Amino acid sequence: MPSTIEETKLQIPPNVADRLLELLATDDAFRELFARDRHAALIGIGLDSQQVMGARLGCLRVENLAGKDEIAAARDTLKDYLTSAASHTNPHRLEAGAIGAVLRRN
């Protein structure tokens, strides 16, 4: 069982991060799935199910998912953040109105 943040942080490959952000910025059905069950959404776009189920996904928790335009506008910065191997002690949220403020902190 993983014992450190580095061992439990979900490692998102760049191609999967691209797909995630593309769908969050364009696809209403995927956005609904992601807001309801982010584990299933991530598995659906190609992440290993065991890796996803064992990962801490606090940085991807949403109550009010940011709008498509907001995600699209921050896509490159979000991709860099999602694919980073660093530990995130202040996890970002894909919350409406919060993306810009969170990204400025990083």
Gaussian input, Z-matrix of N, CA and C with variables (Angstrom, degrees):
# hf/3-21g

backbone

0 1
 N
 C     1     B1
 C     2     B2     1     A1
 N     3     B3     2     A2     1     D1
 C     4     B4     3     A3     2     D2
 C     5     B5     4     A4     3     D3
 N     6     B6     5     A5     4     D4
 C     7     B7     6     A6     5     D5
 C     8     B8     7     A7     6     D6
 N     9     B9     8     A8     7     D7
 C    10    B10     9     A9     8     D8
 C    11    B11    10    A10     9     D9
 N    12    B12    11    A11    10    D10
 C    13    B13    12    A12    11    D11
 C    14    B14    13    A13    12    D12
 N    15    B15    14    A14    13    D13
 C    16    B16    15    A15    14    D14
 C    17    B17    16    A16    15    D15
 N    18    B18    17    A17    16    D16
 C    19    B19    18    A18    17    D17
 C    20    B20    19    A19    18    D18
 N    21    B21    20    A20    19    D19
 C    22    B22    21    A21    20    D20
 C    23    B23    22    A22    21    D21
 N    24    B24    23    A23    22    D22
 C    25    B25    24    A24    23    D23
 C    26    B26    25    A25    24    D24
 N    27    B27    26    A26    25    D25
 C    28    B28    27    A27    26    D26
 C    29    B29    28    A28    27    D27
 N    30    B30    29    A29    28    D28
 C    31    B31    30    A30    29    D29
 C    32    B32    31    A31    30    D30
 N    33    B33    32    A32    31    D31
 C    34    B34    33    A33    32    D32
 C    35    B35    34    A34    33    D33
 N    36    B36    35    A35    34    D34
 C    37    B37    36    A36    35    D35
 C    38    B38    37    A37    36    D36
 N    39    B39    38    A38    37    D37
 C    40    B40    39    A39    38    D38
 C    41    B41    40    A40    39    D39
 N    42    B42    41    A41    40    D40
 C    43    B43    42    A42    41    D41
 C    44    B44    43    A43    42    D42
 N    45    B45    44    A44    43    D43
 C    46    B46    45    A45    44    D44
 C    47    B47    46    A46    45    D45
 N    48    B48    47    A47    46    D46
 C    49    B49    48    A48    47    D47
 C    50    B50    49    A49    48    D48
 N    51    B51    50    A50    49    D49
 C    52    B52    51    A51    50    D50
 C    53    B53    52    A52    51    D51
 N    54    B54    53    A53    52    D52
 C    55    B55    54    A54    53    D53
 C    56    B56    55    A55    54    D54
 N    57    B57    56    A56    55    D55
 C    58    B58    57    A57    56    D56
 C    59    B59    58    A58    57    D57
 N    60    B60    59    A59    58    D58
 C    61    B61    60    A60    59    D59
 C    62    B62    61    A61    60    D60
 N    63    B63    62    A62    61    D61
 C    64    B64    63    A63    62    D62
 C    65    B65    64    A64    63    D63
 N    66    B66    65    A65    64    D64
 C    67    B67    66    A66    65    D65
 C    68    B68    67    A67    66    D66
 N    69    B69    68    A68    67    D67
 C    70    B70    69    A69    68    D68
 C    71    B71    70    A70    69    D69
 N    72    B72    71    A71    70    D70
 C    73    B73    72    A72    71    D71
 C    74    B74    73    A73    72    D72
 N    75    B75    74    A74    73    D73
 C    76    B76    75    A75    74    D74
 C    77    B77    76    A76    75    D75
 N    78    B78    77    A77    76    D76
 C    79    B79    78    A78    77    D77
 C    80    B80    79    A79    78    D78
 N    81    B81    80    A80    79    D79
 C    82    B82    81    A81    80    D80
 C    83    B83    82    A82    81    D81
 N    84    B84    83    A83    82    D82
 C    85    B85    84    A84    83    D83
 C    86    B86    85    A85    84    D84
 N    87    B87    86    A86    85    D85
 C    88    B88    87    A87    86    D86
 C    89    B89    88    A88    87    D87
 N    90    B90    89    A89    88    D88
 C    91    B91    90    A90    89    D89
 C    92    B92    91    A91    90    D90
 N    93    B93    92    A92    91    D91
 C    94    B94    93    A93    92    D92
 C    95    B95    94    A94    93    D93
 N    96    B96    95    A95    94    D94
 C    97    B97    96    A96    95    D95
 C    98    B98    97    A97    96    D96
 N    99    B99    98    A98    97    D97
 C   100   B100    99    A99    98    D98
 C   101   B101   100   A100    99    D99
 N   102   B102   101   A101   100   D100
 C   103   B103   102   A102   101   D101
 C   104   B104   103   A103   102   D102
 N   105   B105   104   A104   103   D103
 C   106   B106   105   A105   104   D104
 C   107   B107   106   A106   105   D105
 N   108   B108   107   A107   106   D106
 C   109   B109   108   A108   107   D107
 C   110   B110   109   A109   108   D108
 N   111   B111   110   A110   109   D109
 C   112   B112   111   A111   110   D110
 C   113   B113   112   A112   111   D111
 N   114   B114   113   A113   112   D112
 C   115   B115   114   A114   113   D113
 C   116   B116   115   A115   114   D114
 N   117   B117   116   A116   115   D115
 C   118   B118   117   A117   116   D116
 C   119   B119   118   A118   117   D117
 N   120   B120   119   A119   118   D118
 C   121   B121   120   A120   119   D119
 C   122   B122   121   A121   120   D120
 N   123   B123   122   A122   121   D121
 C   124   B124   123   A123   122   D122
 C   125   B125   124   A124   123   D123
 N   126   B126   125   A125   124   D124
 C   127   B127   126   A126   125   D125
 C   128   B128   127   A127   126   D126
 N   129   B129   128   A128   127   D127
 C   130   B130   129   A129   128   D128
 C   131   B131   130   A130   129   D129
 N   132   B132   131   A131   130   D130
 C   133   B133   132   A132   131   D131
 C   134   B134   133   A133   132   D132
 N   135   B135   134   A134   133   D133
 C   136   B136   135   A135   134   D134
 C   137   B137   136   A136   135   D135
 N   138   B138   137   A137   136   D136
 C   139   B139   138   A138   137   D137
 C   140   B140   139   A139   138   D138
 N   141   B141   140   A140   139   D139
 C   142   B142   141   A141   140   D140
 C   143   B143   142   A142   141   D141
 N   144   B144   143   A143   142   D142
 C   145   B145   144   A144   143   D143
 C   146   B146   145   A145   144   D144
 N   147   B147   146   A146   145   D145
 C   148   B148   147   A147   146   D146
 C   149   B149   148   A148   147   D147
 N   150   B150   149   A149   148   D148
 C   151   B151   150   A150   149   D149
 C   152   B152   151   A151   150   D150
 N   153   B153   152   A152   151   D151
 C   154   B154   153   A153   152   D152
 C   155   B155   154   A154   153   D153
 N   156   B156   155   A155   154   D154
 C   157   B157   156   A156   155   D155
 C   158   B158   157   A157   156   D156
 N   159   B159   158   A158   157   D157
 C   160   B160   159   A159   158   D158
 C   161   B161   160   A160   159   D159
 N   162   B162   161   A161   160   D160
 C   163   B163   162   A162   161   D161
 C   164   B164   163   A163   162   D162
 N   165   B165   164   A164   163   D163
 C   166   B166   165   A165   164   D164
 C   167   B167   166   A166   165   D165
 N   168   B168   167   A167   166   D166
 C   169   B169   168   A168   167   D167
 C   170   B170   169   A169   168   D168
 N   171   B171   170   A170   169   D169
 C   172   B172   171   A171   170   D170
 C   173   B173   172   A172   171   D171
 N   174   B174   173   A173   172   D172
 C   175   B175   174   A174   173   D173
 C   176   B176   175   A175   174   D174
 N   177   B177   176   A176   175   D175
 C   178   B178   177   A177   176   D176
 C   179   B179   178   A178   177   D177
 N   180   B180   179   A179   178   D178
 C   181   B181   180   A180   179   D179
 C   182   B182   181   A181   180   D180
 N   183   B183   182   A182   181   D181
 C   184   B184   183   A183   182   D182
 C   185   B185   184   A184   183   D183
 N   186   B186   185   A185   184   D184
 C   187   B187   186   A186   185   D185
 C   188   B188   187   A187   186   D186
 N   189   B189   188   A188   187   D187
 C   190   B190   189   A189   188   D188
 C   191   B191   190   A190   189   D189
 N   192   B192   191   A191   190   D190
 C   193   B193   192   A192   191   D191
 C   194   B194   193   A193   192   D192
 N   195   B195   194   A194   193   D193
 C   196   B196   195   A195   194   D194
 C   197   B197   196   A196   195   D195
 N   198   B198   197   A197   196   D196
 C   199   B199   198   A198   197   D197
 C   200   B200   199   A199   198   D198
 N   201   B201   200   A200   199   D199
 C   202   B202   201   A201   200   D200
 C   203   B203   202   A202   201   D201
 N   204   B204   203   A203   202   D202
 C   205   B205   204   A204   203   D203
 C   206   B206   205   A205   204   D204
 N   207   B207   206   A206   205   D205
 C   208   B208   207   A207   206   D206
 C   209   B209   208   A208   207   D207
 N   210   B210   209   A209   208   D208
 C   211   B211   210   A210   209   D209
 C   212   B212   211   A211   210   D210
 N   213   B213   212   A212   211   D211
 C   214   B214   213   A213   212   D212
 C   215   B215   214   A214   213   D213
 N   216   B216   215   A215   214   D214
 C   217   B217   216   A216   215   D215
 C   218   B218   217   A217   216   D216
 N   219   B219   218   A218   217   D217
 C   220   B220   219   A219   218   D218
 C   221   B221   220   A220   219   D219
 N   222   B222   221   A221   220   D220
 C   223   B223   222   A222   221   D221
 C   224   B224   223   A223   222   D222
 N   225   B225   224   A224   223   D223
 C   226   B226   225   A225   224   D224
 C   227   B227   226   A226   225   D225
 N   228   B228   227   A227   226   D226
 C   229   B229   228   A228   227   D227
 C   230   B230   229   A229   228   D228
 N   231   B231   230   A230   229   D229
 C   232   B232   231   A231   230   D230
 C   233   B233   232   A232   231   D231
 N   234   B234   233   A233   232   D232
 C   235   B235   234   A234   233   D233
 C   236   B236   235   A235   234   D234
 N   237   B237   236   A236   235   D235
 C   238   B238   237   A237   236   D236
 C   239   B239   238   A238   237   D237
 N   240   B240   239   A239   238   D238
 C   241   B241   240   A240   239   D239
 C   242   B242   241   A241   240   D240
 N   243   B243   242   A242   241   D241
 C   244   B244   243   A243   242   D242
 C   245   B245   244   A244   243   D243
 N   246   B246   245   A245   244   D244
 C   247   B247   246   A246   245   D245
 C   248   B248   247   A247   246   D246
 N   249   B249   248   A248   247   D247
 C   250   B250   249   A249   248   D248
 C   251   B251   250   A250   249   D249
 N   252   B252   251   A251   250   D250
 C   253   B253   252   A252   251   D251
 C   254   B254   253   A253   252   D252
 N   255   B255   254   A254   253   D253
 C   256   B256   255   A255   254   D254
 C   257   B257   256   A256   255   D255
 N   258   B258   257   A257   256   D256
 C   259   B259   258   A258   257   D257
 C   260   B260   259   A259   258   D258
 N   261   B261   260   A260   259   D259
 C   262   B262   261   A261   260   D260
 C   263   B263   262   A262   261   D261
 N   264   B264   263   A263   262   D262
 C   265   B265   264   A264   263   D263
 C   266   B266   265   A265   264   D264
 N   267   B267   266   A266   265   D265
 C   268   B268   267   A267   266   D266
 C   269   B269   268   A268   267   D267
 N   270   B270   269   A269   268   D268
 C   271   B271   270   A270   269   D269
 C   272   B272   271   A271   270   D270
 N   273   B273   272   A272   271   D271
 C   274   B274   273   A273   272   D272
 C   275   B275   274   A274   273   D273
 N   276   B276   275   A275   274   D274
 C   277   B277   276   A276   275   D275
 C   278   B278   277   A277   276   D276
 N   279   B279   278   A278   277   D277
 C   280   B280   279   A279   278   D278
 C   281   B281   280   A280   279   D279
 N   282   B282   281   A281   280   D280
 C   283   B283   282   A282   281   D281
 C   284   B284   283   A283   282   D282
 N   285   B285   284   A284   283   D283
 C   286   B286   285   A285   284   D284
 C   287   B287   286   A286   285   D285
 N   288   B288   287   A287   286   D286
 C   289   B289   288   A288   287   D287
 C   290   B290   289   A289   288   D288
 N   291   B291   290   A290   289   D289
 C   292   B292   291   A291   290   D290
 C   293   B293   292   A292   291   D291
 N   294   B294   293   A293   292   D292
 C   295   B295   294   A294   293   D293
 C   296   B296   295   A295   294   D294
 N   297   B297   296   A296   295   D295
 C   298   B298   297   A297   296   D296
 C   299   B299   298   A298   297   D297
 N   300   B300   299   A299   298   D298
 C   301   B301   300   A300   299   D299
 C   302   B302   301   A301   300   D300
 N   303   B303   302   A302   301   D301
 C   304   B304   303   A303   302   D302
 C   305   B305   304   A304   303   D303
 N   306   B306   305   A305   304   D304
 C   307   B307   306   A306   305   D305
 C   308   B308   307   A307   306   D306
 N   309   B309   308   A308   307   D307
 C   310   B310   309   A309   308   D308
 C   311   B311   310   A310   309   D309
 N   312   B312   311   A311   310   D310
 C   313   B313   312   A312   311   D311
 C   314   B314   313   A313   312   D312
 N   315   B315   314   A314   313   D313
 C   316   B316   315   A315   314   D314
 C   317   B317   316   A316   315   D315

   B1=1.4607
   B2=1.5217
   B3=1.3170
   B4=1.4632
   B5=1.5203
   B6=1.3409
   B7=1.4523
   B8=1.5250
   B9=1.3120
   B10=1.4562
   B11=1.5165
   B12=1.3261
   B13=1.4585
   B14=1.5118
   B15=1.3442
   B16=1.4593
   B17=1.5206
   B18=1.3424
   B19=1.4547
   B20=1.5284
   B21=1.3302
   B22=1.4512
   B23=1.5260
   B24=1.3297
   B25=1.4580
   B26=1.5258
   B27=1.2929
   B28=1.4517
   B29=1.5244
   B30=1.2934
   B31=1.4560
   B32=1.5329
   B33=1.3065
   B34=1.4638
   B35=1.5209
   B36=1.3330
   B37=1.4704
   B38=1.5297
   B39=1.3285
   B40=1.4738
   B41=1.5241
   B42=1.3239
   B43=1.4669
   B44=1.5269
   B45=1.3192
   B46=1.4634
   B47=1.5274
   B48=1.3248
   B49=1.4672
   B50=1.5307
   B51=1.3233
   B52=1.4669
   B53=1.5245
   B54=1.3216
   B55=1.4655
   B56=1.5316
   B57=1.3297
   B58=1.4606
   B59=1.5274
   B60=1.3159
   B61=1.4627
   B62=1.5248
   B63=1.3299
   B64=1.4724
   B65=1.5264
   B66=1.3230
   B67=1.4611
   B68=1.5277
   B69=1.3259
   B70=1.4612
   B71=1.5253
   B72=1.3182
   B73=1.4652
   B74=1.5315
   B75=1.3450
   B76=1.4672
   B77=1.5218
   B78=1.3161
   B79=1.4608
   B80=1.5362
   B81=1.3318
   B82=1.4655
   B83=1.5286
   B84=1.3303
   B85=1.4656
   B86=1.5348
   B87=1.3374
   B88=1.4647
   B89=1.5283
   B90=1.3131
   B91=1.4658
   B92=1.5279
   B93=1.3178
   B94=1.4664
   B95=1.5280
   B96=1.3363
   B97=1.4644
   B98=1.5245
   B99=1.3332
   B100=1.4623
   B101=1.5269
   B102=1.3119
   B103=1.4642
   B104=1.5229
   B105=1.3160
   B106=1.4587
   B107=1.5283
   B108=1.3378
   B109=1.4715
   B110=1.5221
   B111=1.3287
   B112=1.4650
   B113=1.5175
   B114=1.3367
   B115=1.4637
   B116=1.5289
   B117=1.3264
   B118=1.4699
   B119=1.5234
   B120=1.3277
   B121=1.4669
   B122=1.5255
   B123=1.3140
   B124=1.4699
   B125=1.5237
   B126=1.3209
   B127=1.4689
   B128=1.5274
   B129=1.3085
   B130=1.4601
   B131=1.5191
   B132=1.3264
   B133=1.4702
   B134=1.5257
   B135=1.3393
   B136=1.4538
   B137=1.5126
   B138=1.3195
   B139=1.4610
   B140=1.5235
   B141=1.3079
   B142=1.4514
   B143=1.5292
   B144=1.3195
   B145=1.4654
   B146=1.5187
   B147=1.3181
   B148=1.4673
   B149=1.5216
   B150=1.3098
   B151=1.4565
   B152=1.5291
   B153=1.3067
   B154=1.4596
   B155=1.5293
   B156=1.3083
   B157=1.4631
   B158=1.5285
   B159=1.3357
   B160=1.4542
   B161=1.5119
   B162=1.3168
   B163=1.4687
   B164=1.5203
   B165=1.3155
   B166=1.4617
   B167=1.5222
   B168=1.2872
   B169=1.4651
   B170=1.5225
   B171=1.3190
   B172=1.4559
   B173=1.5037
   B174=1.3364
   B175=1.4618
   B176=1.5270
   B177=1.3117
   B178=1.4648
   B179=1.5322
   B180=1.3187
   B181=1.4624
   B182=1.5301
   B183=1.3115
   B184=1.4643
   B185=1.5149
   B186=1.3080
   B187=1.4580
   B188=1.5217
   B189=1.3286
   B190=1.4623
   B191=1.5302
   B192=1.3021
   B193=1.4609
   B194=1.5237
   B195=1.3130
   B196=1.4654
   B197=1.5231
   B198=1.3081
   B199=1.4545
   B200=1.5142
   B201=1.3046
   B202=1.4641
   B203=1.5227
   B204=1.3227
   B205=1.4654
   B206=1.5237
   B207=1.3145
   B208=1.4587
   B209=1.5319
   B210=1.3096
   B211=1.4673
   B212=1.5213
   B213=1.3161
   B214=1.4681
   B215=1.5214
   B216=1.3161
   B217=1.4642
   B218=1.5235
   B219=1.3195
   B220=1.4649
   B221=1.5270
   B222=1.3100
   B223=1.4651
   B224=1.5233
   B225=1.3199
   B226=1.4701
   B227=1.5207
   B228=1.3224
   B229=1.4584
   B230=1.5218
   B231=1.3215
   B232=1.4598
   B233=1.5270
   B234=1.3190
   B235=1.4586
   B236=1.5262
   B237=1.3190
   B238=1.4675
   B239=1.5220
   B240=1.3159
   B241=1.4525
   B242=1.5255
   B243=1.3180
   B244=1.4619
   B245=1.5276
   B246=1.3176
   B247=1.4621
   B248=1.5231
   B249=1.3145
   B250=1.4554
   B251=1.5275
   B252=1.3154
   B253=1.4616
   B254=1.5185
   B255=1.3173
   B256=1.4639
   B257=1.5235
   B258=1.3101
   B259=1.4523
   B260=1.5247
   B261=1.3137
   B262=1.4598
   B263=1.5210
   B264=1.3302
   B265=1.4554
   B266=1.5182
   B267=1.3067
   B268=1.4657
   B269=1.5136
   B270=1.3248
   B271=1.4578
   B272=1.5176
   B273=1.3343
   B274=1.4549
   B275=1.5135
   B276=1.2757
   B277=1.4546
   B278=1.5146
   B279=1.2741
   B280=1.4618
   B281=1.5254
   B282=1.3220
   B283=1.4529
   B284=1.5246
   B285=1.3013
   B286=1.4558
   B287=1.5220
   B288=1.3233
   B289=1.4541
   B290=1.5050
   B291=1.3195
   B292=1.4597
   B293=1.5127
   B294=1.2885
   B295=1.4563
   B296=1.5215
   B297=1.2958
   B298=1.4649
   B299=1.5052
   B300=1.3275
   B301=1.4681
   B302=1.5189
   B303=1.3009
   B304=1.4605
   B305=1.5334
   B306=1.3038
   B307=1.4589
   B308=1.5214
   B309=1.3146
   B310=1.4727
   B311=1.5107
   B312=1.3457
   B313=1.4641
   B314=1.5165
   B315=1.3056
   B316=1.4643
   B317=1.4785
   A1=108.87
   A2=118.93
   A3=121.66
   A4=111.59
   A5=115.19
   A6=118.51
   A7=113.45
   A8=118.09
   A9=120.42
   A10=109.68
   A11=115.80
   A12=120.41
   A13=110.66
   A14=116.42
   A15=119.60
   A16=111.39
   A17=116.51
   A18=119.72
   A19=112.34
   A20=118.09
   A21=120.05
   A22=113.41
   A23=117.63
   A24=120.48
   A25=108.72
   A26=115.82
   A27=121.25
   A28=109.82
   A29=117.34
   A30=122.24
   A31=107.60
   A32=115.73
   A33=120.95
   A34=108.73
   A35=117.48
   A36=120.23
   A37=110.37
   A38=117.26
   A39=120.83
   A40=114.25
   A41=118.05
   A42=119.44
   A43=111.86
   A44=117.33
   A45=120.61
   A46=110.17
   A47=117.19
   A48=120.48
   A49=109.88
   A50=116.86
   A51=120.69
   A52=111.01
   A53=115.45
   A54=120.40
   A55=110.79
   A56=116.49
   A57=121.14
   A58=110.84
   A59=116.26
   A60=120.00
   A61=111.86
   A62=116.64
   A63=119.83
   A64=110.34
   A65=115.92
   A66=119.60
   A67=111.87
   A68=117.33
   A69=119.38
   A70=111.73
   A71=116.12
   A72=120.56
   A73=113.12
   A74=117.81
   A75=118.33
   A76=116.08
   A77=119.04
   A78=120.98
   A79=111.46
   A80=116.12
   A81=120.75
   A82=112.88
   A83=118.10
   A84=120.67
   A85=110.76
   A86=117.19
   A87=119.76
   A88=110.41
   A89=117.50
   A90=121.25
   A91=110.44
   A92=116.10
   A93=120.70
   A94=110.69
   A95=116.63
   A96=120.69
   A97=110.57
   A98=117.32
   A99=121.37
   A100=111.18
   A101=117.21
   A102=120.76
   A103=111.29
   A104=116.93
   A105=122.51
   A106=112.67
   A107=117.06
   A108=121.23
   A109=109.46
   A110=116.60
   A111=119.92
   A112=112.50
   A113=118.21
   A114=119.73
   A115=110.27
   A116=116.76
   A117=121.33
   A118=110.64
   A119=117.17
   A120=120.34
   A121=110.62
   A122=117.34
   A123=120.56
   A124=112.03
   A125=116.37
   A126=119.64
   A127=109.42
   A128=116.72
   A129=121.77
   A130=114.21
   A131=117.57
   A132=119.69
   A133=112.32
   A134=116.52
   A135=118.55
   A136=118.48
   A137=118.71
   A138=118.24
   A139=109.79
   A140=116.67
   A141=123.40
   A142=110.02
   A143=116.83
   A144=120.89
   A145=112.89
   A146=118.65
   A147=120.21
   A148=111.25
   A149=116.69
   A150=120.56
   A151=110.26
   A152=117.02
   A153=121.30
   A154=110.54
   A155=117.20
   A156=120.05
   A157=111.87
   A158=118.03
   A159=120.84
   A160=114.22
   A161=117.39
   A162=121.01
   A163=111.94
   A164=113.65
   A165=120.23
   A166=106.83
   A167=116.55
   A168=120.39
   A169=111.96
   A170=116.32
   A171=119.52
   A172=112.66
   A173=117.04
   A174=120.00
   A175=112.23
   A176=116.91
   A177=120.20
   A178=111.97
   A179=117.15
   A180=121.04
   A181=109.34
   A182=115.97
   A183=120.10
   A184=110.59
   A185=115.20
   A186=121.46
   A187=108.72
   A188=116.18
   A189=122.56
   A190=106.99
   A191=115.79
   A192=121.79
   A193=111.50
   A194=115.74
   A195=121.19
   A196=109.62
   A197=115.35
   A198=120.91
   A199=112.55
   A200=114.81
   A201=120.90
   A202=111.40
   A203=117.32
   A204=120.63
   A205=111.85
   A206=117.19
   A207=121.54
   A208=110.64
   A209=116.53
   A210=120.59
   A211=109.85
   A212=117.62
   A213=120.91
   A214=111.29
   A215=117.28
   A216=121.11
   A217=112.65
   A218=117.10
   A219=121.27
   A220=112.20
   A221=117.30
   A222=121.78
   A223=113.91
   A224=119.10
   A225=120.42
   A226=111.59
   A227=116.96
   A228=120.30
   A229=110.50
   A230=116.82
   A231=120.01
   A232=111.23
   A233=116.94
   A234=119.90
   A235=110.45
   A236=117.11
   A237=120.38
   A238=110.59
   A239=116.49
   A240=121.14
   A241=111.37
   A242=117.09
   A243=121.06
   A244=112.86
   A245=117.22
   A246=120.26
   A247=112.64
   A248=117.09
   A249=121.02
   A250=110.56
   A251=115.79
   A252=120.68
   A253=111.17
   A254=117.41
   A255=121.45
   A256=111.11
   A257=114.34
   A258=121.22
   A259=107.82
   A260=116.39
   A261=120.90
   A262=109.00
   A263=116.20
   A264=119.12
   A265=111.30
   A266=118.39
   A267=123.53
   A268=107.36
   A269=117.45
   A270=119.17
   A271=112.10
   A272=115.23
   A273=119.40
   A274=108.70
   A275=114.26
   A276=120.69
   A277=107.09
   A278=115.75
   A279=121.15
   A280=108.67
   A281=114.67
   A282=121.87
   A283=111.38
   A284=115.73
   A285=121.85
   A286=109.82
   A287=116.46
   A288=122.52
   A289=115.68
   A290=119.02
   A291=121.33
   A292=114.03
   A293=119.69
   A294=121.66
   A295=111.39
   A296=118.41
   A297=121.07
   A298=112.92
   A299=117.21
   A300=121.00
   A301=110.79
   A302=117.01
   A303=120.57
   A304=109.67
   A305=116.91
   A306=120.15
   A307=111.99
   A308=118.00
   A309=120.17
   A310=111.24
   A311=118.19
   A312=121.30
   A313=112.22
   A314=117.87
   A315=120.60
   A316=110.99
   D1=135.66
   D2=-179.55
   D3=-60.86
   D4=143.95
   D5=-176.88
   D6=-123.46
   D7=-4.63
   D8=179.86
   D9=-128.08
   D10=161.76
   D11=177.78
   D12=-58.58
   D13=-41.00
   D14=-178.81
   D15=-61.13
   D16=-33.83
   D17=-179.03
   D18=-77.80
   D19=-23.98
   D20=-176.60
   D21=-104.24
   D22=-13.30
   D23=178.74
   D24=-67.54
   D25=130.12
   D26=179.64
   D27=-66.67
   D28=125.37
   D29=176.05
   D30=-92.81
   D31=114.33
   D32=-177.18
   D33=-104.94
   D34=113.59
   D35=177.82
   D36=-63.07
   D37=150.88
   D38=-178.51
   D39=-53.61
   D40=-40.01
   D41=-178.91
   D42=-67.14
   D43=-33.34
   D44=177.87
   D45=-75.03
   D46=-39.04
   D47=176.12
   D48=-60.89
   D49=-42.00
   D50=176.71
   D51=-57.87
   D52=-47.54
   D53=-178.57
   D54=-64.27
   D55=-43.61
   D56=178.37
   D57=-57.48
   D58=-50.35
   D59=-177.44
   D60=-68.90
   D61=-35.45
   D62=176.18
   D63=-60.38
   D64=-47.38
   D65=-177.75
   D66=-69.94
   D67=-37.40
   D68=177.37
   D69=-65.98
   D70=-25.76
   D71=-179.11
   D72=-91.90
   D73=-7.62
   D74=-173.03
   D75=-137.98
   D76=-24.13
   D77=-166.32
   D78=-115.01
   D79=109.62
   D80=-177.30
   D81=-62.54
   D82=-40.57
   D83=-179.64
   D84=-64.83
   D85=-41.96
   D86=178.04
   D87=-66.13
   D88=-41.19
   D89=179.13
   D90=-59.23
   D91=-41.86
   D92=177.86
   D93=-63.26
   D94=-45.87
   D95=178.15
   D96=-61.04
   D97=-46.20
   D98=-178.57
   D99=-60.52
   D100=-42.37
   D101=179.89
   D102=-67.26
   D103=-33.61
   D104=-177.74
   D105=-84.42
   D106=-41.02
   D107=-174.14
   D108=-151.81
   D109=83.60
   D110=-175.48
   D111=-64.62
   D112=-28.18
   D113=176.01
   D114=-61.02
   D115=-50.02
   D116=-179.74
   D117=-62.91
   D118=-39.63
   D119=179.69
   D120=-62.10
   D121=-44.02
   D122=-178.99
   D123=-68.27
   D124=-38.91
   D125=176.18
   D126=-64.54
   D127=-38.67
   D128=-179.58
   D129=-64.28
   D130=-23.31
   D131=179.40
   D132=-101.48
   D133=10.24
   D134=169.16
   D135=115.34
   D136=2.57
   D137=176.87
   D138=-81.43
   D139=147.81
   D140=179.12
   D141=-61.68
   D142=129.56
   D143=-175.34
   D144=-61.47
   D145=-39.75
   D146=179.28
   D147=-66.80
   D148=-39.13
   D149=178.18
   D150=-64.56
   D151=-43.90
   D152=-178.74
   D153=-66.22
   D154=-45.94
   D155=-176.38
   D156=-67.13
   D157=-26.49
   D158=179.49
   D159=-91.73
   D160=-1.38
   D161=-174.25
   D162=-92.61
   D163=153.57
   D164=170.40
   D165=-82.81
   D166=122.76
   D167=-177.41
   D168=-114.81
   D169=25.58
   D170=179.45
   D171=-58.23
   D172=-32.22
   D173=-179.09
   D174=-71.34
   D175=-10.32
   D176=179.90
   D177=-113.21
   D178=7.82
   D179=-179.85
   D180=-70.94
   D181=135.90
   D182=178.64
   D183=-135.14
   D184=145.28
   D185=170.32
   D186=-109.60
   D187=-39.07
   D188=178.51
   D189=-134.26
   D190=91.73
   D191=-174.99
   D192=-56.61
   D193=132.80
   D194=177.44
   D195=-55.39
   D196=152.17
   D197=-179.78
   D198=-67.79
   D199=161.81
   D200=-179.68
   D201=-57.01
   D202=-44.76
   D203=-179.01
   D204=-64.42
   D205=-39.03
   D206=-179.87
   D207=-64.96
   D208=-43.05
   D209=178.25
   D210=-67.21
   D211=-44.33
   D212=179.70
   D213=-60.16
   D214=-41.04
   D215=-178.05
   D216=-66.98
   D217=-28.60
   D218=-178.07
   D219=-105.03
   D220=13.57
   D221=-171.24
   D222=-54.63
   D223=-49.65
   D224=-176.79
   D225=-62.90
   D226=-42.36
   D227=-179.61
   D228=-69.20
   D229=-40.88
   D230=176.86
   D231=-62.22
   D232=-40.65
   D233=179.00
   D234=-61.72
   D235=-44.93
   D236=177.80
   D237=-58.22
   D238=-42.32
   D239=-179.06
   D240=-67.77
   D241=-45.57
   D242=-177.59
   D243=-65.68
   D244=-31.01
   D245=-176.71
   D246=-94.20
   D247=-1.68
   D248=179.32
   D249=-67.54
   D250=142.71
   D251=176.74
   D252=-87.18
   D253=-3.30
   D254=-176.77
   D255=-69.39
   D256=154.47
   D257=173.53
   D258=-77.26
   D259=136.45
   D260=-178.44
   D261=-108.86
   D262=100.48
   D263=179.43
   D264=-80.42
   D265=-20.85
   D266=173.94
   D267=-117.85
   D268=78.74
   D269=-174.28
   D270=-60.82
   D271=142.38
   D272=176.80
   D273=-81.08
   D274=161.75
   D275=174.64
   D276=-128.08
   D277=145.56
   D278=177.36
   D279=-87.40
   D280=42.15
   D281=-177.91
   D282=-79.37
   D283=147.70
   D284=175.55
   D285=-58.86
   D286=128.88
   D287=178.19
   D288=77.74
   D289=-2.11
   D290=-175.03
   D291=-107.21
   D292=-15.68
   D293=-173.78
   D294=-59.89
   D295=-49.46
   D296=-177.74
   D297=-58.93
   D298=-44.12
   D299=-178.81
   D300=-66.64
   D301=-40.50
   D302=-179.23
   D303=-66.30
   D304=-43.84
   D305=-177.78
   D306=-67.50
   D307=-31.85
   D308=177.10
   D309=-65.72
   D310=-27.37
   D311=179.28
   D312=-72.97
   D313=-22.64
   D314=-174.55
   D315=-86.92

